[in-house]
Amino acid sequence: MAKSRTSKTALSNAKPPSKPTPTHVTRSQHTSVSTRATKSPAPPISRSGPTGRPSKQNACLALLTRPDGATIDDLQSATGWQTHSIRGFLAGTVKKKFGLTLVSSKADGDVRRYRIFNTEA
C-alpha cells in the first residue's frame, strides 16, 4: 500500500505560523549599568570599626593591635578564613587599603607574628 501524501493545496490553505514579535529596547529605555563614575569613594574605616558591630575585619584588626600581635592561627580561629585569605587580607586590606604599617616578626623556633605598628603613639 502506498503512503499518502498531503497535497500542496492543503498546505497553501493552512495559516502560516506566526512569528514572535521582536522586542527592541530603545536608548531611552536603557538603564545605566555602570555607576562607578558617579559613586563617591568609600569613607575611611576607623580602627574601631565603621558601625561598631562585630565583623571579621574588626576582629582581625583587634588581634593585630595587641602588643604581641597575632599569628596566622589566631586570625584563622577568629574568622574561619583560610590561610591564603588571611595573607590576602594582611597585604591587600591592612597594608594597601587602610594604609597601616604591618610588622612581621619571628623568633627562633617560634611562629611568625603580625602586628600593626602604631606610628601615632
Summary of the structure (lengths in Angstrom):
residues: 121
radius of gyration: 32.0
end to end distance: 103.9
largest distance: 103.9
contacts: 212
relative contact order: 0.11
helix: 34%
strand: 9%
